[in-house]
Amino acid sequence: MDDEAPPLVIISDSQQDRYASLHMIDWWDQERIRNARVMVVGAGALGNEVLKNLALLGVGHLLIVDVDTVEASNLTRSVLFRQQDGGRPKAEVAAEGVRLLNPDVRVSVFQGDVIYGLGTGVYRQMDVVLSCLDNRAARVAVNRACWQTQKPLVDGALGILSGLVRTFRSPRGACYECTMTEQDYRLLNVRYSCPPGFALVTGREPTIPTTASLIAALQVQETLKLLHGQEVAAGQAIYYSGETTRFTRLAYPIREDCPVHTVYDPVVELPCAVEDLTVKQFVQALAAFLEMPGLILLPRQIATIGYCPACQKREAIYRPYDEVVIRQSACPDCGSARIFDVTGTLATHAPLQDVPLRQLAIPPYHILPVRTDNQWLYVEFSGDKPGLLAAWQK
């Protein structure tokens, strides 16, 4: 027998080591769990249960993403929230709860809109992303970013007594959008839960804490398998029916016309924050990487010029079109309705306004695709990383 061979099972002092029982699992690697980087998008009923489990297991680095605040109605389904937390950001409160459960876990928080506010570069830092969302539009955004950065996505969805766990693994198998129908696309801008039900009226699907516990447990279990390098089927789902207490496995076909299946490669890490640069400065920085002029693909449509047919006043706008039509549609001189030039790209060889990139609604730590006739380039604003993941640096 080789005296130098490592022990098959680590036996530690259960009085001193909080992970002692986990060490008894022959394939368990607590060091791998401690070093893991996991993002949880959505800190509601499902997100609370997911975060609780991840904290208990000692997952070392968590990023919690949520846009909402705590309400009294959350208290029946959210183990990390208390009565006195009403009105506070869910992500912040959930982070405090995680730290109380396990001080070993480093928790960063993003309080904002995952669709427009969270840069794609954040996903590149993750080992696994868990989606605990209640609407299709947010799921689409998370799915696209995960696919582009080749990060596993474990998605959970709740009904009342039933739920669904889906795992998508770029570039293998189907993605979330492969599962969507034409009706799903029409409902993208509605806060519409999955599966459909009361959400058309309330914007939410009613559920109970036991369902959230079951689905969250499955999500975290699939995450543990991914973190340990175990096989997890791509583009498949586990459906749980509380009515029949049965589990059913589903396999999704790959949609040949799916618009998502693009991987961002190569990624150029620009050591600047979005706030640091104007459009002109960004294009100047691109010159070192581009072989010829190209087009910068923006994350949102922007209004470039506003024109008033009545008084013929022209104004440079350079802001997101959806915000402009709500707030600045009237001419500031005569009050008449204006016409806008709108674009989703900027040409690197055209005369450029000295406009701050942030004014174009480019989120921190984002990756901007740039296309030329003979290459694609994906430029990441890596200078934003320390601010977004500050708690991980401690």
Residue pairs with C-beta under 8 A, 6 or more apart in sequence:
8 26
9 23
9 24
9 26
10 23
10 24
11 20
11 23
11 24
12 19
12 20
12 23
13 20
14 20
14 21
17 23
18 58
18 102
18 104
19 30
19 58
22 28
22 30
22 57
22 58
23 30
27 228
27 230
28 228
29 228
30 58
32 227
32 228
33 57
33 58
33 59
33 60
33 224
33 227
34 58
34 59
34 60
34 104
35 60
35 61
36 59
36 60
36 61
36 127
36 128
36 227
37 60
37 61
37 63
37 125
37 126
37 127
37 392
38 54
38 59
38 61
38 62
38 63
38 126
38 127
38 128
38 129
38 130
38 223
39 62
39 63
39 64
39 65
39 122
39 123
39 126
39 128
39 129
39 130
40 47
40 50
40 51
40 54
40 62
40 63
40 64
40 65
40 130
40 132
41 47
41 65
41 66
41 114
41 129
41 130
41 131
41 132
41 133
41 138
41 142
42 65
42 66
42 131
42 132
42 133
42 134
42 138
43 51
43 64
43 65
43 66
43 68
43 80
43 90
43 91
43 93
43 94
43 132
44 66
44 68
44 74
44 77
44 78
44 90
44 132
44 134
45 74
45 77
45 78
45 158
45 207
45 209
45 212
46 132
46 156
46 158
46 212
46 215
46 216
46 219
47 64
47 66
47 90
47 94
47 132
48 77
48 78
48 79
48 80
48 81
48 94
48 97
48 212
48 216
49 79
49 209
49 212
49 213
49 215
49 216
49 217
50 130
50 132
50 156
50 216
50 219
50 220
51 62
51 64
51 80
51 94
51 97
51 98
52 79
52 80
52 97
52 98
52 101
52 216
53 216
53 217
53 220
54 62
54 98
54 105
54 220
54 223
55 62
55 97
55 98
55 101
55 102
55 105
56 101
56 102
57 220
57 224
58 102
58 104
58 105
59 105
59 227
60 104
60 105
60 106
61 105
61 106
61 108
61 392
62 95
62 98
62 105
62 106
62 107
62 108
63 107
63 108
63 109
63 110
63 122
63 126
63 389
64 91
64 94
64 95
64 98
64 107
64 108
64 109
64 110
65 91
65 109
65 110
65 112
65 114
65 118
66 89
66 90
66 91
66 94
66 110
66 111
67 111
67 112
67 113
67 114
67 117
68 89
68 90
69 86
69 87
69 88
69 89
69 90
70 78
70 81
70 85
70 86
70 87
70 88
70 89
70 90
70 93
71 86
72 83
72 86
74 81
74 90
75 81
75 82
75 83
76 209
77 207
77 208
77 209
77 212
79 97
79 209
80 93
80 94
80 96
80 97
80 98
81 90
81 93
81 94
81 97
85 93
89 109
89 111
91 109
91 110
91 111
92 109
92 111
95 107
95 108
95 109
98 105
98 107
99 105
99 107
106 391
106 392
106 394
107 391
108 388
108 389
108 390
108 391
108 392
109 391
110 117
110 118
110 122
110 388
112 118
114 133
114 138
114 141
114 142
115 137
115 138
115 141
116 299
116 300
116 361
116 363
117 363
118 145
118 363
118 365
119 274
119 362
119 363
119 364
119 365
119 366
119 367
119 381
119 384
119 388
120 145
120 148
120 149
120 264
120 365
120 366
120 367
120 380
121 365
121 366
121 367
121 380
121 381
121 382
121 384
121 385
122 365
122 388
122 389
123 129
123 145
123 146
123 148
123 149
123 151
124 149
124 151
124 267
124 367
124 380
125 385
125 389
126 151
127 151
127 152
127 226
127 227
128 151
128 152
128 153
128 154
128 223
128 226
128 227
129 142
129 146
129 151
129 152
129 153
129 154
130 153
130 154
130 155
130 156
130 219
130 220
130 223
131 138
131 139
131 142
131 143
131 153
131 154
131 155
131 156
132 156
132 216
132 219
133 139
133 142
133 155
134 191
134 193
134 194
134 199
134 203
134 204
134 205
135 190
135 191
135 192
135 193
135 203
136 180
136 184
136 187
136 188
136 190
136 192
136 194
137 188
137 189
137 191
139 155
139 176
139 194
140 176
140 177
140 180
140 188
142 153
143 153
143 155
143 168
143 175
143 176
143 177
143 260
144 177
144 260
145 151
146 152
146 153
146 168
146 170
147 153
147 168
147 170
147 171
147 175
147 260
147 261
147 262
147 263
148 170
148 262
148 263
148 264
148 367
149 170
149 263
149 264
149 367
150 170
150 171
150 263
151 170
152 167
152 168
152 169
152 170
152 226
152 232
153 167
153 168
153 169
153 176
154 165
154 166
154 167
154 219
154 222
154 223
154 226
155 164
155 165
155 166
155 167
155 168
155 176
156 163
156 164
156 165
156 166
156 215
156 216
156 218
156 219
157 163
157 164
157 166
157 193
157 194
157 195
157 215
158 193
158 205
158 207
158 211
158 212
158 215
159 195
159 197
159 205
159 207
159 211
159 242
160 197
160 205
160 206
160 207
160 208
160 211
160 242
161 208
161 211
161 241
161 242
161 243
162 195
162 211
162 239
162 240
162 241
162 242
162 243
163 211
163 212
163 214
163 215
163 239
163 240
163 242
164 194
164 195
164 215
164 237
164 238
164 239
164 240
165 215
165 218
165 219
165 222
165 237
165 238
165 240
166 176
166 179
166 236
166 237
166 238
166 252
167 222
167 226
167 232
167 233
167 234
167 235
167 236
167 237
168 174
168 175
168 176
168 234
168 235
169 232
169 234
169 235
170 261
170 263
171 261
171 263
172 234
172 235
173 233
173 234
173 235
173 236
173 252
173 254
174 234
174 235
174 252
174 253
174 254
174 255
174 258
175 235
175 258
175 260
175 261
176 260
177 255
177 258
177 259
177 260
178 235
178 252
178 253
178 254
178 255
178 258
178 260
179 252
190 199
190 200
190 203
191 199
191 203
191 204
192 199
192 200
192 203
193 199
193 203
193 204
193 205
194 205
195 205
196 205
197 205
197 206
198 204
198 205
198 206
199 205
211 242
214 240
214 242
215 240
218 238
218 240
222 232
225 231
225 232
226 232
233 251
235 251
235 252
235 254
236 249
236 250
236 251
236 252
237 249
237 250
237 251
237 252
238 247
238 248
238 249
238 250
239 247
239 248
239 249
239 250
240 246
240 247
241 247
241 248
264 367
264 369
264 378
265 378
266 377
266 378
267 367
267 378
267 379
267 380
268 289
268 377
268 378
268 379
268 380
269 380
269 382
270 285
270 379
270 380
270 381
270 382
270 383
271 382
271 383
272 285
272 381
272 382
272 383
273 364
273 381
273 383
273 384
273 387
274 357
274 358
274 362
274 363
274 364
274 365
274 366
274 381
274 384
275 356
275 357
275 358
275 364
276 383
277 285
277 356
277 357
278 354
278 355
278 356
278 357
279 346
279 352
279 353
279 354
279 355
279 356
279 357
279 360
280 352
280 353
280 354
282 296
282 357
283 296
283 348
283 352
286 296
286 348
286 370
286 377
286 379
289 377
289 379
290 348
290 370
290 372
290 375
290 377
291 372
291 374
291 375
292 372
292 373
292 374
293 347
293 348
293 349
293 372
294 347
294 348
294 370
294 371
294 372
294 373
294 375
294 377
295 345
295 346
295 347
295 348
295 370
295 371
295 372
296 345
296 346
296 347
296 348
296 368
296 369
296 370
297 344
297 345
297 368
297 369
297 370
297 371
298 343
298 344
298 345
298 346
298 360
298 362
298 368
299 361
299 362
299 363
299 366
299 368
300 320
300 321
300 322
300 344
300 360
300 361
301 320
301 321
301 322
301 342
301 343
301 344
302 317
302 318
302 319
302 320
302 321
302 342
302 343
302 344
302 360
302 361
303 317
303 318
303 319
303 320
303 321
303 324
303 325
303 340
303 341
303 342
304 316
304 317
304 318
304 340
304 341
304 342
304 343
305 314
305 315
305 316
305 317
305 340
305 341
306 314
306 315
306 317
306 324
306 328
306 331
306 338
306 339
306 340
307 313
307 314
307 315
307 338
307 339
307 340
307 341
308 314
308 331
308 333
308 334
308 336
308 338
308 339
309 336
309 338
309 339
310 331
310 334
310 336
311 331
311 333
311 334
311 336
313 331
313 332
313 333
313 334
315 332
316 353
317 324
317 328
317 340
318 353
318 355
318 359
318 360
319 328
319 359
319 360
319 361
320 360
320 361
321 340
321 342
323 361
324 340
325 340
328 338
329 337
329 338
330 336
330 337
330 338
331 337
331 338
346 352
348 370
362 368
362 381
364 381
364 384
364 387
364 388
365 380
365 381
365 382
365 384
365 385
365 388
366 380
366 381
366 384
367 378
367 379
367 380
367 381
368 378
368 379
368 381
369 376
369 377
369 378
370 376
370 377
370 378
370 379
371 377
386 393
